[in-house]
Amino acid sequence: MPSLGTVSLLDYGAGNVRSLINAVEKLGWSVKKVESPDDILKAEKLLFPGVGAFGYGMQRLRSQGYDKALLEYIKSDRPFMGICVGMQCLFSDSEESPGVPGLAVIPASVRKFDSKTKSVPHMGWNAATSIQADPPEAAIATLNHDGPSTRYYFVHSYAVPYTKDLDDWVYSTTTYGNETFVSSVRRKNIFATQFHPEKSGYAGLKALLSFLTHDAVSHSQSIPAPPPTVGPFRDMLTRRVIACLDVRTNDEGDLVVTKGDQYDVRERSEDGSKVRNLGKPVELAKRYFEDGADEITFLNITSFRDAPLKDLPMLEVLKRTSETVFVPLTIGGGIRDLKEPDGTVVSALDVAGEYFRSGADKVSIGSDAVYAAEQYFASGKKLTGETAIEQIATVYGNQAVVISVDPRRVYVDSPESAPAHHVIPTAFPGPNGEKFCWYQCTVKGGREGRDFDVYQLVTACEALGAGEILLNCMDKDGTNSGYDLELVSDVRAAVRIPVIASSGAGKVEHFSTVFKETNVEAALAAGIFHRKEVPLQSVKDHLLKSGFEVRGVEQPL
C-alpha cells in the first residue's frame, strides 16, 4: 500500500520513539528521521516527541543546532506537533531545569505538580476537556473526542498551569487533584499535547491522524473564538488495570508466557515437570490491548539474563508488540550491568536504552534496586549518581523507572523484636500467634532474603529518582485470595510516587477492594487473565459500577 505522505521526526535520543513511528506507519504514513538542522528546514510536517527532563531536551536541541531550525520551521506555517516534553519546550522555561530557557514560542512557564496532596508523576489515563471550538474545516488538528469517556495517557511531573491568559493557545485542559493544567495547545500551524497519543490507544491514534492530515494554516486565518470555559474542573484520572506477562523459554526452547504458584512455573506430573505454557507473548499482549488493558508489563523471568545485549529475545518481543499495541509497555528482568562474551561491560543505562529503543516506555528494576537502596542507607543517604536508578531517571525521566518489589512476611512478637525494621501490626496472626510483622526484601527472583525491609527500599528508591513502585507479595502470589492490603496500604502511605498493587488477584472484587482500601493508582494481574478465569473487561465493568473512573474499551480505527 503506497504511503499517504511523509512526516519528519525529531529524535534527540531520549526515550521510546519506536511506538510513535509504529503509530504513524499504522496510519499509512512514512517517517523520516531528522539527522541535521537542514532536515528540519526541509520538512513538510514535523513531529517533535520528548521524554525525560526539560533541561536535557533543551541542551540536546541547542548542542545540535536544532533550536534555531525549529523556530524558523515554526514561523514557516508548516504543520508542527510537539508531544510531552516536545510541547513543554515551546514554553519559556521550566521549574524542572532552572536557568534553562525554552523556545519561548508560548509565554508561560512549566511548573511542578504539588505532591503534598497527590502522587507525582501524574501517571495514567485522564480526560482532556476542549476549550477551543473545532472549526468545520479539516485544516486544523483536533482531538476527535468520542465522548466524555475519552481518555489519553499522561506521564509527567511538570505541567503548565492553566490561566485564561493562555486561551489564545490552549486547546484543552486536564485536572489532576486540585490543579488544572494545559493538556494541549493549538494555534495556526502548531498542535501539541502533554499526553502521549501513540500510547493513548485508538483515541490517541485519531489525534495523531488529525495532525497528519491537516494542512498548513495561514497566519491570516484565525481560529474561532473559544467557547466559555466549562467548570468546575474535575479530576477524571482513571484507575489503571495492568496485564502482566511472565516470559521465559520453556524446555523446548520456545518463548512463552508462563505463571506459577509461589514463583514456581513448573507443572508437576507423573512424567516429571514442565514449564507452564500459557501462550505467546506478542499475541497475548495484542489480545489484552484489544480487551482494554491500560498497560502491559513483561517480566523476563530466569531466562536470557546473561545473553549478549544485542541478542536479547525480549528486544524482539518489544519491537513486535509495539507494532500493534498502543498502550504503555514496561519491561523488567535483567536491567543491570551486563558483560558481553568479549568482556565488554554494558551499563544498566545502556541496557535500558536498548529496551526503550525497542518499544518499552518503562523499565522495572528488581534486585539491583535492593542493592542500590542498601548502599544508599549505608552511605548516610547520599546520592552518588552512580546507581542505575539515578542514571536512567536522569536521561529518560523518573517516570521511566519502576521498582519491582518482591517481599515476604516476617512475623514478630512486637516492634521491639525487630528494632532495625519497619514493623506494622497485622490482623492475620503468624504461626505462633504473632500480631506484628515486617516485610523482608528478596533478590534473585525471591530466592535470597536480605536483612532489609520494604519501607526502607521504597523510600530509598523514591529518593534515588524512581517514578513508580510495582509492589508484589511472595506470600500472595498465585493464591487468588486478594491483594495484601496491609502491605499495599503501608507502602502507599510511605511514598508520594504511584504504586501498583500486584499478587493475589482472583476475582473482580479484589480490584475494587484494593483501590478503595489503599487508594493505589493501579492493580496488576497475570494468571487470571491468561487462563481467562477473570476477563479483563469484567474487571473494568465492575470498577465502573463501583464508582471508579475507568477507561473503556475503544472501537478500532
Secondary structure in CASP SS format (residue, H / E / C, confidence):
PFRMAT SS
TARGET T0000
AUTHOR 0000-0000-0000
METHOD secondary structure of the structure
MODEL  1
M C 1.00
P C 1.00
S C 1.00
L C 1.00
G C 1.00
T E 1.00
V E 1.00
S E 1.00
L E 1.00
L C 1.00
D C 1.00
Y C 1.00
G C 1.00
A C 1.00
G C 1.00
N C 1.00
V C 1.00
R H 1.00
S H 1.00
L H 1.00
I H 1.00
N H 1.00
A H 1.00
V H 1.00
E H 1.00
K H 1.00
L C 1.00
G C 1.00
W C 1.00
S E 1.00
V E 1.00
K E 1.00
K E 1.00
V C 1.00
E C 1.00
S C 1.00
P H 1.00
D H 1.00
D H 1.00
I H 1.00
L H 1.00
K H 1.00
A C 1.00
E C 1.00
K C 1.00
L E 1.00
L E 1.00
F E 1.00
P E 1.00
G E 1.00
V C 1.00
G C 1.00
A C 1.00
F H 1.00
G H 1.00
Y H 1.00
G H 1.00
M H 1.00
Q H 1.00
R H 1.00
L H 1.00
R H 1.00
S H 1.00
Q C 1.00
G C 1.00
Y H 1.00
D H 1.00
K H 1.00
A H 1.00
L H 1.00
L H 1.00
E H 1.00
Y H 1.00
I H 1.00
K H 1.00
S C 1.00
D C 1.00
R C 1.00
P C 1.00
F E 1.00
M E 1.00
G E 1.00
I E 1.00
C E 1.00
V H 1.00
G H 1.00
M H 1.00
Q H 1.00
C C 1.00
L C 1.00
F E 1.00
S E 1.00
D E 1.00
S E 1.00
E C 1.00
E C 1.00
S C 1.00
P C 1.00
G C 1.00
V C 1.00
P C 1.00
G C 1.00
L C 1.00
A C 1.00
V C 1.00
I E 1.00
P E 1.00
A E 1.00
S E 1.00
V E 1.00
R E 1.00
K E 1.00
F C 1.00
D C 1.00
S C 1.00
K C 1.00
T C 1.00
K C 1.00
S C 1.00
V C 1.00
P C 1.00
H E 1.00
M E 1.00
G E 1.00
W E 1.00
N E 1.00
A C 1.00
A C 1.00
T E 1.00
S E 1.00
I C 1.00
Q C 1.00
A C 1.00
D C 1.00
P C 1.00
P C 1.00
E C 1.00
A C 1.00
A C 1.00
I C 1.00
A C 1.00
T C 1.00
L C 1.00
N C 1.00
H C 1.00
D C 1.00
G C 1.00
P C 1.00
S C 1.00
T C 1.00
R C 1.00
Y E 1.00
Y E 1.00
F E 1.00
V E 1.00
H E 1.00
S C 1.00
Y E 1.00
A E 1.00
V C 1.00
P E 1.00
Y C 1.00
T C 1.00
K H 1.00
D H 1.00
L H 1.00
D C 1.00
D C 1.00
W C 1.00
V E 1.00
Y E 1.00
S E 1.00
T E 1.00
T E 1.00
T E 1.00
Y E 1.00
G C 1.00
N C 1.00
E E 1.00
T E 1.00
F E 1.00
V E 1.00
S E 1.00
S E 1.00
V E 1.00
R E 1.00
R E 1.00
K C 1.00
N C 1.00
I E 1.00
F E 1.00
A E 1.00
T E 1.00
Q C 1.00
F C 1.00
H C 1.00
P H 1.00
E H 1.00
K H 1.00
S C 1.00
G H 1.00
Y H 1.00
A H 1.00
G H 1.00
L H 1.00
K H 1.00
A H 1.00
L H 1.00
L H 1.00
S H 1.00
F H 1.00
L H 1.00
T C 1.00
H C 1.00
D C 1.00
A C 1.00
V C 1.00
S C 1.00
H C 1.00
S C 1.00
Q C 1.00
S C 1.00
I C 1.00
P C 1.00
A C 1.00
P C 1.00
P C 1.00
P C 1.00
T C 1.00
V C 1.00
G C 1.00
P C 1.00
F C 1.00
R C 1.00
D C 1.00
M C 1.00
L C 1.00
T C 1.00
R C 1.00
R E 1.00
V E 1.00
I E 1.00
A E 1.00
C E 1.00
L E 1.00
D E 1.00
V E 1.00
R E 1.00
T E 1.00
N C 1.00
D C 1.00
E C 1.00
G C 1.00
D C 1.00
L E 1.00
V E 1.00
V E 1.00
T E 1.00
K C 1.00
G C 1.00
D E 1.00
Q C 1.00
Y C 1.00
D E 1.00
V C 1.00
R E 1.00
E E 1.00
R E 1.00
S E 1.00
E C 1.00
D C 1.00
G E 1.00
S E 1.00
K E 1.00
V E 1.00
R C 1.00
N C 1.00
L C 1.00
G C 1.00
K C 1.00
P H 1.00
V H 1.00
E H 1.00
L H 1.00
A H 1.00
K H 1.00
R H 1.00
Y H 1.00
F H 1.00
E H 1.00
D H 1.00
G C 1.00
A C 1.00
D C 1.00
E E 1.00
I E 1.00
T E 1.00
F E 1.00
L E 1.00
N E 1.00
I C 1.00
T C 1.00
S C 1.00
F C 1.00
R C 1.00
D C 1.00
A C 1.00
P C 1.00
L H 1.00
K H 1.00
D H 1.00
L C 1.00
P H 1.00
M H 1.00
L H 1.00
E H 1.00
V H 1.00
L H 1.00
K H 1.00
R H 1.00
T H 1.00
S C 1.00
E C 1.00
T C 1.00
V C 1.00
F C 1.00
V C 1.00
P C 1.00
L E 1.00
T E 1.00
I E 1.00
G E 1.00
G C 1.00
G C 1.00
I C 1.00
R C 1.00
D C 1.00
L E 1.00
K E 1.00
E C 1.00
P C 1.00
D C 1.00
G C 1.00
T C 1.00
V E 1.00
V E 1.00
S C 1.00
A H 1.00
L H 1.00
D H 1.00
V H 1.00
A H 1.00
G H 1.00
E H 1.00
Y H 1.00
F H 1.00
R H 1.00
S H 1.00
G C 1.00
A C 1.00
D C 1.00
K E 1.00
V E 1.00
S E 1.00
I E 1.00
G C 1.00
S H 1.00
D H 1.00
A H 1.00
V H 1.00
Y H 1.00
A H 1.00
A H 1.00
E H 1.00
Q H 1.00
Y H 1.00
F H 1.00
A H 1.00
S C 1.00
G C 1.00
K C 1.00
K C 1.00
L C 1.00
T C 1.00
G C 1.00
E C 1.00
T C 1.00
A H 1.00
I H 1.00
E H 1.00
Q H 1.00
I H 1.00
A H 1.00
T H 1.00
V H 1.00
Y H 1.00
G C 1.00
N H 1.00
Q H 1.00
A H 1.00
V E 1.00
V E 1.00
I E 1.00
S E 1.00
V E 1.00
D C 1.00
P E 1.00
R E 1.00
R E 1.00
V E 1.00
Y E 1.00
V E 1.00
D C 1.00
S C 1.00
P H 1.00
E H 1.00
S H 1.00
A C 1.00
P C 1.00
A C 1.00
H C 1.00
H C 1.00
V C 1.00
I E 1.00
P E 1.00
T C 1.00
A C 1.00
F C 1.00
P C 1.00
G C 1.00
P C 1.00
N C 1.00
G C 1.00
E C 1.00
K C 1.00
F E 1.00
C E 1.00
W E 1.00
Y E 1.00
Q E 1.00
C E 1.00
T E 1.00
V E 1.00
K C 1.00
G C 1.00
G C 1.00
R C 1.00
E E 1.00
G E 1.00
R E 1.00
D E 1.00
F E 1.00
D E 1.00
V H 1.00
Y H 1.00
Q H 1.00
L H 1.00
V H 1.00
T H 1.00
A H 1.00
C H 1.00
E H 1.00
A H 1.00
L H 1.00
G C 1.00
A C 1.00
G C 1.00
E E 1.00
I E 1.00
L E 1.00
L E 1.00
N C 1.00
C C 1.00
M C 1.00
D C 1.00
K C 1.00
D C 1.00
G C 1.00
T C 1.00
N C 1.00
S C 1.00
G C 1.00
Y C 1.00
D C 1.00
L H 1.00
E H 1.00
L H 1.00
V H 1.00
S H 1.00
D H 1.00
V H 1.00
R H 1.00
A H 1.00
A H 1.00
V C 1.00
R C 1.00
I C 1.00
P C 1.00
V E 1.00
I E 1.00
A E 1.00
S C 1.00
S C 1.00
G C 1.00
A C 1.00
G C 1.00
K C 1.00
V H 1.00
E H 1.00
H H 1.00
F H 1.00
S H 1.00
T H 1.00
V H 1.00
F H 1.00
K H 1.00
E H 1.00
T H 1.00
N C 1.00
V C 1.00
E C 1.00
A E 1.00
A E 1.00
L E 1.00
A E 1.00
A C 1.00
G H 1.00
I H 1.00
F H 1.00
H H 1.00
R C 1.00
K C 1.00
E C 1.00
V C 1.00
P C 1.00
L H 1.00
Q H 1.00
S H 1.00
V H 1.00
K H 1.00
D H 1.00
H H 1.00
L H 1.00
L H 1.00
K H 1.00
S C 1.00
G C 1.00
F C 1.00
E C 1.00
V C 1.00
R C 1.00
G C 1.00
V C 1.00
E C 1.00
Q C 1.00
P C 1.00
L C 1.00
END
